[in-house]
Amino acid sequence: MVFVAEVDHQLAGYVTLWPKAKQGPFASLQLPEVVDLNVLEKFRKQGIGQKLMDEVEKQAKRFSSTITLGVGLHLGYGNAQKMYIQRGYQFDGTGVWYQGKQLEPYEVCRNDDDLLLYLIKHL
């Protein structure tokens, strides 16, 4: 499911909800996962990300009492990291994942969009 936000008939942002996580720690649990929340730069700091998350959580609650997501670790994800914690998401405790694989301690990886920490929230 893809949810889109518009401002004055312009695309302002979007988010995707997978009814069942496809990879990561929640795939075997078949929990819904938020993926690819994106608010276009000129529309940031207007509450659009919050509204998209409100809607995606509302829809997920129709079929699950829990929602999950993976968030990137580099600086570009700083605002999203803070927003998720403020919204009540908690770290799942599985450590860092890279390209769909749980990393072992001291394993080498690249700090790109595929380096993730997973979070979970009870709705």
Secondary structure, 3 states (H helix, E strand, C coil): CEEEEEECCEEEEEEEEECCCCCCCCHHHCCCEEEEEEECHHHCCCCHHHHHHHHHHHHHCCCCCEEEEEEECCHHHHHHHHHHHHCCCEEEEEEEEECCEECCCCCCCCCCCCEEEEEEEEC
